[in-house]
Amino acid sequence: MPIARRGPGLRLRITLLATALVAGVSALLLWLGWLLVGNVVAAVPRLPDGSVVRVHGVDVPASLLGEALRQSAREQVLLIGGGAFVAVVLAAAVLAWTVTGRVLRPLHDVTDSARRLSAESLDERIELSGPRDEVAELADTFDAMLDRLQAAFDSQRRFVANASHELRTPLSVVRTELEVTLSDPDADEQELRRMADVVREATARAERLVEALLLLARTEGVELAVREPVDLTEVVGRALRAVSVEAAQRGIRIDCCDEPAFAVGDPALLERVAGNLLENAVRHNVDGGWVLVNVGSGPRWASLRVASSGEEIDADQVEALFEPFRRAGVQRTARTGAGLGLSIVRAAAAAHGGRVAAEPVAGGGLAVTVELPVAP
């Protein structure tokens, strides 16, 4: 529904202001011209008394010549200057109306775009061309706001689609187990315990999935609320303690570099990045395998690289590993995972202004490198 204006439009107000200013200045100049012409003409030489001078076909005594000339000159100034005054004021009004309309056209584009916007048309942009003035800055700011809104809406859509798709499996398992067990009148305690174990495992998986989806939704397309120097070595150390038990049980050797490397970012989010990389490296590894963790720091980037042994992965399947619920090979899908680990890593790196790259390891396995802006 169109929004009613609260008063005259900006274009009309600017035009009236400019016209009034030009009219005031022109009136002042006309008055000064009228005053100066009268004073100049009045200073004519005096003629002998009794002389008669013909002015515009009228005989005028010499004593009144100065006054007659001054009155005639002032009438000419008012006549010609009045016409020029009207022409200048009209020209100023037309020029102000035209120029203001051209200047304010981008503002109308911004307004029209805002009115057309909906969740289904967030891909529209103004993309104003021309001089980089204040109006262009406003249009660019509006486009940037639309980029953030579109990223947030896309993240929400993906969250809803992914959640609805992935939560069907554990919910279907729970419903099926309940229906089968409750429909069996001879179900004993052992059968009920078996059903309870299956339901517990399915609900635990759904809980982990929801937590991962929420973290991914909060990370994608948003700006960091916290930015501070973070030692990647300490972050890796805390993440290692979380996977050390599982790695020891499976005989996986983990080698880690102890050199400090400071990045700028959110400590909690960077700890989740390291945790996801190490969890993937252990869960998708082979028994008796290895994990190699390296951190480094350069002039612009601080890096975290996690390489591990495992099943062989084709090079053309590596990029798919970063998509939600996209996995390369059955062996890389652990029952305890949700398939969102690397998606969260990429989203977190992007939120930090960093980048992520992955490559298969010769003989089987995967190496993931995260580069983040280095701390001063």
DRENDO-1510 file (C-alpha; in Angstrom, 1 decimal, always signed):
<recs>
REC; n; res; u; v; w
REC; 1; MET; +0.0; +0.0; +0.0 .
REC; 2; PRO; +1.5; +3.4; -1.0 .
REC; 3; ILE; +2.6; +5.5; +2.0 .
REC; 4; ALA; +1.0; +9.0; +2.1 .
REC; 5; ARG; +3.4; +11.9; +2.1 .
REC; 6; ARG; +3.6; +14.1; +5.2 .
REC; 7; GLY; +4.1; +17.3; +3.2 .
REC; 8; PRO; +5.5; +18.7; -0.1 .
REC; 9; GLY; +8.0; +16.5; -1.7 .
REC; 10; LEU; +11.8; +17.2; -1.5 .
REC; 11; ARG; +11.9; +18.1; -5.2 .
REC; 12; LEU; +9.2; +20.8; -4.8 .
REC; 13; ARG; +10.8; +22.2; -1.6 .
REC; 14; ILE; +14.2; +22.4; -3.2 .
REC; 15; THR; +12.7; +24.1; -6.3 .
REC; 16; LEU; +10.8; +26.6; -4.2 .
REC; 17; LEU; +13.8; +27.4; -2.1 .
REC; 18; ALA; +16.1; +27.8; -5.2 .
REC; 19; THR; +13.5; +30.0; -7.0 .
REC; 20; ALA; +12.9; +32.2; -3.9 .
REC; 21; LEU; +16.7; +32.6; -3.5 .
REC; 22; VAL; +17.1; +33.6; -7.2 .
REC; 23; ALA; +14.1; +35.9; -7.0 .
REC; 24; GLY; +15.5; +37.6; -3.9 .
REC; 25; VAL; +19.0; +38.1; -5.4 .
REC; 26; SER; +17.5; +39.4; -8.7 .
REC; 27; ALA; +15.2; +41.8; -6.9 .
REC; 28; LEU; +18.2; +43.2; -4.9 .
REC; 29; LEU; +20.2; +43.6; -8.1 .
REC; 30; LEU; +17.2; +45.3; -9.8 .
REC; 31; TRP; +16.8; +47.8; -6.9 .
REC; 32; LEU; +20.6; +48.5; -6.9 .
REC; 33; GLY; +20.5; +49.1; -10.7 .
REC; 34; TRP; +17.5; +51.4; -10.3 .
REC; 35; LEU; +19.2; +53.4; -7.5 .
REC; 36; LEU; +22.6; +53.7; -9.3 .
REC; 37; VAL; +21.2; +54.7; -12.6 .
REC; 38; GLY; +19.1; +57.4; -11.0 .
REC; 39; ASN; +22.1; +58.8; -9.1 .
REC; 40; VAL; +24.4; +58.7; -12.2 .
REC; 41; VAL; +21.9; +60.4; -14.5 .
REC; 42; ALA; +21.1; +63.1; -12.0 .
REC; 43; ALA; +24.7; +64.2; -12.1 .
REC; 44; VAL; +24.4; +65.9; -15.5 .
REC; 45; PRO; +26.0; +69.3; -16.2 .
REC; 46; ARG; +23.9; +72.3; -15.3 .
REC; 47; LEU; +22.7; +74.5; -18.3 .
REC; 48; PRO; +22.1; +78.3; -18.3 .
REC; 49; ASP; +18.9; +79.3; -16.6 .
REC; 50; GLY; +16.0; +79.8; -19.0 .
REC; 51; SER; +17.3; +77.2; -21.4 .
REC; 52; VAL; +14.8; +74.6; -22.8 .
REC; 53; VAL; +15.8; +71.0; -23.7 .
REC; 54; ARG; +13.6; +68.7; -25.7 .
REC; 55; VAL; +13.4; +65.2; -24.1 .
REC; 56; HIS; +11.4; +62.5; -26.0 .
REC; 57; GLY; +9.6; +65.3; -27.9 .
REC; 58; VAL; +8.7; +67.3; -24.8 .
REC; 59; ASP; +10.3; +70.7; -24.0 .
REC; 60; VAL; +11.8; +70.6; -20.5 .
REC; 61; PRO; +13.3; +73.6; -18.7 .
REC; 62; ALA; +17.0; +73.2; -18.1 .
REC; 63; SER; +16.5; +73.4; -14.3 .
REC; 64; LEU; +14.4; +70.2; -14.5 .
REC; 65; LEU; +16.6; +68.3; -17.0 .
REC; 66; GLY; +18.3; +66.2; -14.3 .
REC; 67; GLU; +15.1; +65.0; -12.6 .
REC; 68; ALA; +13.5; +64.2; -16.0 .
REC; 69; LEU; +16.5; +62.2; -17.1 .
REC; 70; ARG; +16.6; +60.3; -13.8 .
REC; 71; GLN; +12.9; +59.5; -13.9 .
REC; 72; SER; +13.2; +58.3; -17.5 .
REC; 73; ALA; +16.3; +56.2; -16.8 .
REC; 74; ARG; +14.6; +54.6; -13.8 .
REC; 75; GLU; +11.5; +53.8; -15.8 .
REC; 76; GLN; +13.6; +52.1; -18.5 .
REC; 77; VAL; +15.5; +50.1; -15.8 .
REC; 78; LEU; +12.2; +49.0; -14.2 .
REC; 79; LEU; +10.7; +48.2; -17.6 .
REC; 80; ILE; +13.6; +46.2; -19.0 .
REC; 81; GLY; +14.8; +44.9; -15.6 .
REC; 82; GLY; +11.3; +43.7; -14.7 .
REC; 83; GLY; +11.1; +41.6; -17.8 .
REC; 84; ALA; +14.5; +40.2; -17.1 .
REC; 85; PHE; +13.6; +39.5; -13.5 .
REC; 86; VAL; +10.5; +37.5; -14.5 .
REC; 87; ALA; +12.5; +35.6; -17.1 .
REC; 88; VAL; +15.4; +34.8; -14.6 .
REC; 89; VAL; +13.0; +33.6; -11.9 .
REC; 90; LEU; +11.1; +31.4; -14.4 .
REC; 91; ALA; +14.3; +30.0; -15.7 .
REC; 92; ALA; +15.6; +29.3; -12.2 .
REC; 93; ALA; +12.4; +27.5; -11.3 .
REC; 94; VAL; +12.5; +25.3; -14.4 .
REC; 95; LEU; +16.2; +24.6; -14.0 .
REC; 96; ALA; +15.9; +23.8; -10.3 .
REC; 97; TRP; +12.9; +21.5; -11.0 .
REC; 98; THR; +14.8; +19.7; -13.8 .
REC; 99; VAL; +18.1; +19.4; -12.1 .
REC; 100; THR; +16.5; +18.3; -8.8 .
REC; 101; GLY; +14.5; +15.6; -10.6 .
REC; 102; ARG; +17.7; +14.2; -12.2 .
REC; 103; VAL; +19.5; +14.3; -8.9 .
REC; 104; LEU; +16.7; +12.7; -6.9 .
REC; 105; ARG; +16.0; +10.0; -9.6 .
REC; 106; PRO; +18.3; +7.5; -7.8 .
REC; 107; LEU; +16.4; +8.1; -4.6 .
REC; 108; HIS; +13.2; +7.2; -6.4 .
REC; 109; ASP; +14.9; +4.1; -7.7 .
REC; 110; VAL; +15.8; +3.2; -4.1 .
REC; 111; THR; +12.3; +3.8; -3.0 .
REC; 112; ASP; +10.8; +1.8; -5.8 .
REC; 113; SER; +13.2; -1.1; -5.1 .
REC; 114; ALA; +12.3; -1.0; -1.4 .
REC; 115; ARG; +8.6; -1.2; -2.3 .
REC; 116; ARG; +9.1; -4.1; -4.7 .
REC; 117; LEU; +11.2; -6.1; -2.3 .
REC; 118; SER; +10.0; -9.3; -0.9 .
REC; 119; ALA; +11.5; -12.6; +0.2 .
REC; 120; GLU; +11.3; -13.7; -3.5 .
REC; 121; SER; +12.9; -10.7; -5.1 .
REC; 122; LEU; +15.9; -9.9; -2.9 .
REC; 123; ASP; +18.2; -10.4; -6.0 .
REC; 124; GLU; +17.2; -7.0; -7.4 .
REC; 125; ARG; +19.9; -4.3; -7.1 .
REC; 126; ILE; +20.0; -0.6; -8.0 .
REC; 127; GLU; +23.6; -0.7; -9.4 .
REC; 128; LEU; +23.7; +3.1; -9.8 .
REC; 129; SER; +26.2; +4.3; -12.4 .
REC; 130; GLY; +27.6; +7.8; -12.8 .
REC; 131; PRO; +29.5; +10.1; -10.5 .
REC; 132; ARG; +30.4; +8.7; -7.0 .
REC; 133; ASP; +28.5; +11.3; -5.0 .
REC; 134; GLU; +26.3; +11.1; -1.9 .
REC; 135; VAL; +23.3; +9.7; -3.8 .
REC; 136; ALA; +25.5; +7.0; -5.3 .
REC; 137; GLU; +26.9; +6.2; -1.9 .
REC; 138; LEU; +23.3; +5.8; -0.6 .
REC; 139; ALA; +22.5; +3.5; -3.5 .
REC; 140; ASP; +25.6; +1.4; -2.8 .
REC; 141; THR; +24.8; +1.2; +0.8 .
REC; 142; PHE; +21.3; +0.0; +0.0 .
REC; 143; ASP; +22.7; -2.6; -2.4 .
REC; 144; ALA; +25.0; -3.8; +0.4 .
REC; 145; MET; +22.1; -4.0; +2.8 .
REC; 146; LEU; +20.2; -6.1; +0.2 .
REC; 147; ASP; +23.3; -8.4; -0.1 .
REC; 148; ARG; +23.2; -9.0; +3.7 .
REC; 149; LEU; +19.5; -9.6; +3.6 .
REC; 150; GLN; +19.7; -12.0; +0.8 .
REC; 151; ALA; +22.4; -13.9; +2.5 .
REC; 152; ALA; +20.3; -14.1; +5.7 .
REC; 153; PHE; +17.2; -15.3; +3.8 .
REC; 154; ASP; +19.2; -17.8; +1.8 .
REC; 155; SER; +20.7; -19.1; +5.0 .
REC; 156; GLN; +17.2; -19.4; +6.5 .
REC; 157; ARG; +15.9; -21.2; +3.5 .
REC; 158; ARG; +18.8; -23.7; +3.5 .
REC; 159; PHE; +18.3; -24.2; +7.2 .
REC; 160; VAL; +14.6; -25.0; +6.8 .
REC; 161; ALA; +15.2; -27.2; +3.8 .
REC; 162; ASN; +18.1; -29.1; +5.4 .
REC; 163; ALA; +16.4; -29.5; +8.7 .
REC; 164; SER; +13.2; -30.8; +7.1 .
REC; 165; HIS; +15.1; -33.2; +4.9 .
REC; 166; GLU; +17.5; -34.6; +7.5 .
REC; 167; LEU; +15.2; -34.7; +10.5 .
REC; 168; ARG; +12.8; -37.0; +8.6 .
REC; 169; THR; +15.2; -40.0; +9.1 .
REC; 170; PRO; +15.5; -40.0; +12.9 .
REC; 171; LEU; +11.8; -39.1; +13.3 .
REC; 172; SER; +10.8; -41.9; +10.9 .
REC; 173; VAL; +12.9; -44.3; +12.9 .
REC; 174; VAL; +11.3; -43.2; +16.2 .
REC; 175; ARG; +7.8; -43.4; +14.8 .
REC; 176; THR; +8.4; -46.8; +13.2 .
REC; 177; GLU; +9.9; -48.3; +16.3 .
REC; 178; LEU; +7.0; -47.0; +18.4 .
REC; 179; GLU; +4.4; -48.3; +16.1 .
REC; 180; VAL; +6.0; -51.7; +15.6 .
REC; 181; THR; +6.5; -52.2; +19.4 .
REC; 182; LEU; +3.2; -50.9; +20.5 .
REC; 183; SER; +1.4; -53.0; +17.9 .
REC; 184; ASP; +2.9; -56.2; +19.3 .
REC; 185; PRO; +0.8; -57.3; +22.3 .
REC; 186; ASP; +3.5; -59.9; +23.3 .
REC; 187; ALA; +6.4; -57.4; +23.5 .
REC; 188; ASP; +8.5; -58.1; +26.5 .
REC; 189; GLU; +10.9; -56.1; +28.6 .
REC; 190; GLN; +13.8; -56.9; +26.3 .
REC; 191; GLU; +11.9; -55.7; +23.2 .
REC; 192; LEU; +10.9; -52.5; +25.0 .
REC; 193; ARG; +14.6; -51.9; +26.0 .
REC; 194; ARG; +15.7; -52.5; +22.4 .
REC; 195; MET; +13.1; -49.9; +21.2 .
REC; 196; ALA; +14.3; -47.5; +23.9 .
REC; 197; ASP; +17.9; -47.8; +22.7 .
REC; 198; VAL; +16.9; -47.2; +19.1 .
REC; 199; VAL; +14.8; -44.2; +20.1 .
REC; 200; ARG; +17.6; -42.8; +22.3 .
REC; 201; GLU; +20.1; -43.1; +19.4 .
REC; 202; ALA; +17.7; -41.5; +17.0 .
REC; 203; THR; +16.9; -38.5; +19.3 .
REC; 204; ALA; +20.6; -38.0; +20.0 .
REC; 205; ARG; +21.3; -37.9; +16.3 .
REC; 206; ALA; +18.4; -35.4; +15.8 .
REC; 207; GLU; +19.8; -33.3; +18.7 .
REC; 208; ARG; +23.3; -33.2; +17.1 .
REC; 209; LEU; +21.8; -32.3; +13.8 .
REC; 210; VAL; +19.8; -29.4; +15.1 .
REC; 211; GLU; +22.8; -28.0; +17.0 .
REC; 212; ALA; +24.9; -28.2; +13.8 .
REC; 213; LEU; +22.2; -26.6; +11.7 .
REC; 214; LEU; +21.7; -23.8; +14.2 .
REC; 215; LEU; +25.5; -23.1; +14.2 .
REC; 216; LEU; +25.6; -23.1; +10.4 .
REC; 217; ALA; +22.6; -20.8; +10.2 .
REC; 218; ARG; +24.2; -18.4; +12.7 .
REC; 219; THR; +27.5; -18.4; +10.9 .
REC; 220; GLU; +26.5; -18.1; +7.2 .
REC; 221; GLY; +26.3; -14.6; +5.8 .
REC; 222; VAL; +26.8; -12.7; +9.1 .
REC; 223; GLU; +29.4; -10.5; +10.5 .
REC; 224; LEU; +31.4; -11.4; +13.6 .
REC; 225; ALA; +30.4; -9.9; +16.9 .
REC; 226; VAL; +33.8; -10.5; +18.4 .
REC; 227; ARG; +37.2; -9.8; +16.8 .
REC; 228; GLU; +40.3; -10.3; +18.8 .
REC; 229; PRO; +43.8; -12.0; +18.5 .
REC; 230; VAL; +43.5; -15.8; +18.8 .
REC; 231; ASP; +46.3; -18.3; +19.1 .
REC; 232; LEU; +45.5; -21.1; +16.8 .
REC; 233; THR; +47.9; -23.4; +18.6 .
REC; 234; GLU; +45.8; -23.1; +21.8 .
REC; 235; VAL; +42.6; -23.5; +19.9 .
REC; 236; VAL; +43.9; -26.7; +18.4 .
REC; 237; GLY; +45.1; -27.9; +21.8 .
REC; 238; ARG; +41.6; -27.6; +23.2 .
REC; 239; ALA; +40.1; -29.4; +20.2 .
REC; 240; LEU; +42.6; -32.2; +20.5 .
REC; 241; ARG; +41.5; -33.0; +24.0 .
REC; 242; ALA; +38.0; -33.6; +22.8 .
REC; 243; VAL; +39.0; -36.2; +20.3 .
REC; 244; SER; +42.0; -37.8; +22.1 .
REC; 245; VAL; +39.9; -40.6; +23.6 .
REC; 246; GLU; +38.4; -41.7; +20.4 .
REC; 247; ALA; +41.7; -41.5; +18.6 .
REC; 248; ALA; +43.5; -43.6; +21.3 .
REC; 249; GLN; +40.8; -46.2; +21.1 .
REC; 250; ARG; +41.3; -46.6; +17.3 .
REC; 251; GLY; +45.0; -46.3; +17.5 .
REC; 252; ILE; +45.2; -43.1; +15.5 .
REC; 253; ARG; +48.4; -41.1; +15.9 .
REC; 254; ILE; +48.1; -37.3; +16.0 .
REC; 255; ASP; +51.1; -35.1; +15.4 .
REC; 256; CYS; +50.7; -31.4; +16.1 .
REC; 257; CYS; +52.9; -28.4; +15.6 .
REC; 258; ASP; +53.5; -26.3; +18.8 .
REC; 259; GLU; +54.5; -23.0; +17.1 .
REC; 260; PRO; +52.1; -20.1; +17.9 .
REC; 261; ALA; +50.2; -18.5; +15.1 .
REC; 262; PHE; +47.8; -15.6; +15.9 .
REC; 263; ALA; +44.7; -14.9; +13.8 .
REC; 264; VAL; +42.0; -12.3; +14.3 .
REC; 265; GLY; +38.5; -13.5; +15.0 .
REC; 266; ASP; +36.0; -15.0; +17.4 .
REC; 267; PRO; +37.7; -17.5; +19.7 .
REC; 268; ALA; +34.6; -19.7; +20.2 .
REC; 269; LEU; +34.0; -19.9; +16.5 .
REC; 270; LEU; +37.6; -20.7; +15.7 .
REC; 271; GLU; +37.6; -23.4; +18.3 .
REC; 272; ARG; +34.6; -24.9; +16.5 .
REC; 273; VAL; +36.5; -24.8; +13.2 .
REC; 274; ALA; +39.4; -26.7; +14.7 .
REC; 275; GLY; +37.1; -29.1; +16.5 .
REC; 276; ASN; +35.2; -29.9; +13.3 .
REC; 277; LEU; +38.4; -30.5; +11.3 .
REC; 278; LEU; +39.9; -32.8; +14.0 .
REC; 279; GLU; +36.6; -34.6; +14.5 .
REC; 280; ASN; +36.3; -35.3; +10.8 .
REC; 281; ALA; +40.0; -36.3; +10.6 .
REC; 282; VAL; +39.4; -38.9; +13.4 .
REC; 283; ARG; +35.9; -40.2; +12.5 .
REC; 284; HIS; +36.6; -40.6; +8.8 .
REC; 285; ASN; +40.0; -42.1; +9.4 .
REC; 286; VAL; +41.1; -45.8; +9.4 .
REC; 287; ASP; +42.1; -47.7; +12.4 .
REC; 288; GLY; +45.8; -47.2; +13.1 .
REC; 289; GLY; +45.9; -44.2; +10.9 .
REC; 290; TRP; +47.4; -40.8; +11.4 .
REC; 291; VAL; +46.5; -37.1; +11.7 .
REC; 292; LEU; +48.9; -34.2; +11.1 .
REC; 293; VAL; +48.1; -30.7; +12.3 .
REC; 294; ASN; +50.1; -27.7; +11.2 .
REC; 295; VAL; +49.7; -24.0; +12.1 .
REC; 296; GLY; +51.6; -21.2; +10.5 .
REC; 297; SER; +51.7; -17.5; +10.2 .
REC; 298; GLY; +52.7; -15.3; +7.3 .
REC; 299; PRO; +52.6; -11.5; +6.4 .
REC; 300; ARG; +48.8; -11.6; +5.7 .
REC; 301; TRP; +47.4; -15.0; +6.7 .
REC; 302; ALA; +47.5; -17.4; +9.6 .
REC; 303; SER; +46.9; -20.9; +8.5 .
REC; 304; LEU; +45.6; -24.1; +10.1 .
REC; 305; ARG; +46.1; -27.4; +8.1 .
REC; 306; VAL; +44.7; -30.7; +9.2 .
REC; 307; ALA; +45.7; -33.8; +7.0 .
REC; 308; SER; +44.7; -37.3; +7.8 .
REC; 309; SER; +44.7; -40.8; +6.4 .
REC; 310; GLY; +41.5; -42.5; +5.3 .
REC; 311; GLU; +39.6; -43.8; +2.3 .
REC; 312; GLU; +40.7; -42.6; -1.1 .
REC; 313; ILE; +38.7; -39.6; -2.4 .
REC; 314; ASP; +38.5; -38.5; -6.0 .
REC; 315; ALA; +39.7; -34.9; -6.7 .
REC; 316; ASP; +36.4; -34.0; -8.3 .
REC; 317; GLN; +34.5; -35.0; -5.2 .
REC; 318; VAL; +36.4; -32.8; -2.8 .
REC; 319; GLU; +34.4; -29.6; -3.4 .
REC; 320; ALA; +31.2; -31.6; -2.7 .
REC; 321; LEU; +32.3; -32.3; +0.8 .
REC; 322; PHE; +31.7; -28.6; +1.8 .
REC; 323; GLU; +28.1; -28.8; +0.8 .
REC; 324; PRO; +25.6; -29.6; +3.6 .
REC; 325; PHE; +24.8; -33.3; +3.8 .
REC; 326; ARG; +27.0; -34.0; +0.8 .
REC; 327; ARG; +29.5; -36.7; +1.4 .
REC; 328; ALA; +32.0; -38.4; -0.9 .
REC; 329; GLY; +31.9; -42.2; -0.3 .
REC; 330; VAL; +30.1; -44.2; +2.3 .
REC; 331; GLN; +33.1; -44.6; +4.5 .
REC; 332; ARG; +33.3; -40.9; +5.1 .
REC; 333; THR; +29.8; -40.8; +6.6 .
REC; 334; ALA; +30.0; -41.7; +10.3 .
REC; 335; ARG; +26.8; -42.5; +12.1 .
REC; 336; THR; +27.7; -39.9; +14.8 .
REC; 337; GLY; +28.1; -37.1; +12.2 .
REC; 338; ALA; +25.5; -34.8; +10.6 .
REC; 339; GLY; +27.4; -34.0; +7.4 .
REC; 340; LEU; +27.7; -30.4; +8.3 .
REC; 341; GLY; +31.3; -30.2; +9.7 .
REC; 342; LEU; +33.0; -28.8; +6.6 .
REC; 343; SER; +30.0; -26.6; +5.8 .
REC; 344; ILE; +30.4; -24.9; +9.1 .
REC; 345; VAL; +34.2; -24.6; +8.6 .
REC; 346; ARG; +33.7; -22.8; +5.3 .
REC; 347; ALA; +31.0; -20.5; +6.7 .
REC; 348; ALA; +33.1; -19.6; +9.7 .
REC; 349; ALA; +36.2; -18.9; +7.5 .
REC; 350; ALA; +34.1; -16.7; +5.3 .
REC; 351; ALA; +32.7; -14.8; +8.3 .
REC; 352; HIS; +36.4; -14.1; +9.3 .
REC; 353; GLY; +37.3; -12.9; +5.8 .
REC; 354; GLY; +39.3; -16.1; +5.3 .
REC; 355; ARG; +39.3; -19.0; +2.9 .
REC; 356; VAL; +39.3; -22.8; +2.9 .
REC; 357; ALA; +40.9; -25.3; +0.5 .
REC; 358; ALA; +40.9; -29.1; +0.5 .
REC; 359; GLU; +42.8; -31.7; -1.4 .
REC; 360; PRO; +43.0; -35.5; -1.4 .
REC; 361; VAL; +46.0; -37.1; +0.2 .
REC; 362; ALA; +48.0; -39.6; -1.8 .
REC; 363; GLY; +47.2; -43.1; -0.7 .
REC; 364; GLY; +43.9; -42.1; +0.9 .
REC; 365; GLY; +42.7; -39.3; +3.2 .
REC; 366; LEU; +42.0; -35.6; +3.0 .
REC; 367; ALA; +43.9; -32.4; +3.8 .
REC; 368; VAL; +42.0; -29.2; +4.7 .
REC; 369; THR; +43.7; -25.8; +4.9 .
REC; 370; VAL; +42.0; -22.8; +6.6 .
REC; 371; GLU; +43.6; -19.4; +6.1 .
REC; 372; LEU; +42.5; -16.5; +8.3 .
REC; 373; PRO; +43.6; -12.8; +8.6 .
REC; 374; VAL; +46.7; -12.7; +10.7 .
REC; 375; ALA; +46.7; -10.7; +13.9 .
REC; 376; PRO; +49.0; -7.6; +14.1 .
</recs>
